[in-house]
Every structure is written in C-alpha cells, then in structure tokens.
Amino acid sequence: MIHNAQLIKQGAEAKVYLAPFCQRQAIIKERFAKAYRHPTLDKKLTSRRVIQEARCLNRCQKAFIDTPTVYLVDVDSSLIYMEFIEGCSVRDYLTTDDGHLPEAQAKVAKEIGTALGKMHNIDVVHGDLTTSNLMMRKESGSLVLIDFGLSYVSNLIEDKAVDLYVLERAFTSTHPNTEVMFAQILEAYGQNSKASKLILKKLEDVRMRGRKRSMLG
Amino acid sequence: MESFPIDTLPQAGYIHMACFISVKNAADLKERLQIQDKSLTFAMVQSSLIMDVFQLLVAATRSAQDNDAGKLKTQTLSSEIVYNLSPTNNIAESLRRFSIDETTKSLVAIKIGGEADQVLEEMSNTIDGNLVSFSKLDQEKDMIKLRKYYKIDPKVTDDTAILNWIIGAIAMKNIQ
C-alpha cells in the first residue's frame, strides 16, 4: 500500500484511498480480510471479488459506459487501483440549488437511465445502485457509475429488475419528492435497454414483494 | 531522461526513461537482446506504440511489483516491462510487437532502479541515436498498430478515451 495514501471512505467490504500513482491521483480500493471467516475461504472469496469487480468495470468501459478506468489490479494484496473521478455524487447534486430544478433533474435522469440501460444490455448487474454510487464528472458533467464491489454478470430479467428496484428504494428514501425523476430514469432506461419491456414488467412484481424472492414453493 | 518514483514500491527505486530518435544501431541492439546479453540492463520499446508516458509507468510499476513478489513471467525485469505493455499473455508475441526490431528508428529506453546519472550514461553509450524529450512521442504514434494490438473499438476516437482503453487492457491482462 502506498504510504501517503489518504483514507477517504470505509465500507463494510473495503477501504477506499486517494493516493498518487504514476504521476496521477488514483483511487485505491482495498478489500480487507474478514476475521469471522475461515482464512482460506476468506482469501478465496476476497480475490474472486476483486477480480469480479475489475472485470465488470472493464466490461462497462468497453461498452462505452462511463466508469473509472482500472489502472492496476493487485490480487495478492486485494487492491484495485483506478481512476479518480473529480466531481460530485448525484446524491449531493440533488441537494444543491441547481439540483432542485426540474430541468436539471430531467437531464440527469435521462443520463442515468441511458447508462443503466446500456449496462444491463451487456449483462452487468451493478448490485448496489444508490445515488452515492452515481457521480457527475466536474469537467464534462458526464454521468459515471462507480463502486462495482457487488456487481456481477447475469442475463436474468429478475436480477436487472431488482437492480432497478434497489435504485428506486434509494431514491425514495434519500430524496423525497423525486418520483417524477425516477419515472424519467425508467423512461430513458426503456429507450436504451433491449429487454426493457420484460424488465420493467418484472420491476412491478418486485415492487409488490420486495428485493428478496419468495422462498415458498 | 526523466525519472519517476514507483509510488507502490518506493524501495525499488525510480523508473528511468529516455526517448531516442534517429537510432542507427537497432539491428545490433536487437541482436544483443536475442542472445540475452547480460550487459544490456534496460528495456527498449517501440516509441510508435506509446500513447502516453502513463502507459509506460503503469507497465513498469506492475513489473516492479511482480519482481518484488518473485512472480516475473519472463526472464528479466527489463523484458517484463515490454511484456506488460502488451494486453495479451503470449510472451513471444508481446516481445515481438513491443520490443525493438532491426528497423527501429525511435525507441524509449526504460530501467527500474539505479542512479539517474549512471543510467543515462549507460543508455547514451549503448544507443546510437539522439536523446529527445518525451513531447516527441506524440509525433511517433502508429495509430493503426495501436488500434490493432489493443483491439480498440473504431468508435473510440479521442486521445483520452484511447489511452483509457489501453490502460484498461493492460490492467486486465492477468485476470482475463
């Protein structure tokens, strides 16, 4: 680990640092060991997830979905070095004066829906869509998807619908009165996702029962 | 010549790089590489395949780390840098594409570790060419080869996006 790395975020799975890397600023995401797991299993799971996260990021990049570029993957130390995105999260943006304007919200919503549609088209399911994991580049204003720590590849309608449902819940719980905006996200999603009809229909089922599938039957 | 710290492994020393043009002894250098001449202590790559210094720094950093972990895939740290520039795991192909050949006129020499003055002297004494600044790299790019080797989508057109694509490809090579 870089000695002058600055810890900027700590979650349940990983620590996120900002550090100099090859003449740039880079984000370093470190997955740490879980003491409650058997060490052998822990090592295996952690390295698999590091690889999975990097692969999903790269897959998105290749499909023209704005995501941080992966710089280096150090599987042995469970580190991913990646591009530092300068900008603010959609979560913060929606609390600014600008972010309250309907036109501004509509523009962001369209970008979010488009990005998610493209992401689901290549069968990447983000797994943790919240407004904190959506960022806007300071320079271009482009919408960037970040934190693919829980992402995986799946072509199931169910998984994609749950992905959208998680975002919907994040919206309604963190940003009151944004129902219109979420509807605009789904509209843009519908125009950009190949299987949108089926996925949006499934979303209605998911809304009725919640994120977890019923274990009955 | 320019020297850069290895942020992830400061104890490994610096990454020294120098850009040479109008090189006249490429055939001789290539020959020495082939017989694995131990007195050749630095790597040489085609400057036409370098989009940005960052690309070299990432490949070199990774090589330094793998060396430290005792996990080199090739014979030497120098060849590892050349290998790590390539997005594929085919060593022979990687070296053939990114290393110099008999006809090379412009190249970048890279060495990890050592004193800057000595490294520069060694490079200048070995390579019969003109030492130039890295800004020259921009004029050397062979976009056709870069696109082919890194399998860059034709829709990617701006330089930043191309560089990001290249870095992504290099980063993913060991976990594809």
Boltz contact constraints between the chains, C-beta under 6 A:
constraints:
  - contact:
      token1: [A, 2]
      token2: [B, 7]
      max_distance: 6.0
  - contact:
      token1: [A, 2]
      token2: [B, 8]
      max_distance: 6.0
  - contact:
      token1: [A, 20]
      token2: [B, 7]
      max_distance: 6.0
  - contact:
      token1: [A, 21]
      token2: [B, 7]
      max_distance: 6.0
  - contact:
      token1: [A, 22]
      token2: [B, 54]
      max_distance: 6.0
  - contact:
      token1: [A, 22]
      token2: [B, 57]
      max_distance: 6.0
  - contact:
      token1: [A, 22]
      token2: [B, 58]
      max_distance: 6.0
  - contact:
      token1: [A, 22]
      token2: [B, 61]
      max_distance: 6.0
  - contact:
      token1: [A, 51]
      token2: [B, 175]
      max_distance: 6.0
  - contact:
      token1: [A, 58]
      token2: [B, 168]
      max_distance: 6.0
  - contact:
      token1: [A, 58]
      token2: [B, 172]
      max_distance: 6.0
  - contact:
      token1: [A, 61]
      token2: [B, 168]
      max_distance: 6.0
  - contact:
      token1: [A, 69]
      token2: [B, 164]
      max_distance: 6.0
  - contact:
      token1: [A, 69]
      token2: [B, 167]
      max_distance: 6.0
  - contact:
      token1: [A, 69]
      token2: [B, 168]
      max_distance: 6.0
  - contact:
      token1: [A, 70]
      token2: [B, 168]
      max_distance: 6.0
  - contact:
      token1: [A, 70]
      token2: [B, 171]
      max_distance: 6.0
  - contact:
      token1: [A, 71]
      token2: [B, 58]
      max_distance: 6.0
  - contact:
      token1: [A, 71]
      token2: [B, 167]
      max_distance: 6.0
  - contact:
      token1: [A, 71]
      token2: [B, 171]
      max_distance: 6.0
  - contact:
      token1: [A, 72]
      token2: [B, 62]
      max_distance: 6.0
  - contact:
      token1: [A, 72]
      token2: [B, 171]
      max_distance: 6.0
  - contact:
      token1: [A, 73]
      token2: [B, 171]
      max_distance: 6.0
  - contact:
      token1: [A, 73]
      token2: [B, 175]
      max_distance: 6.0
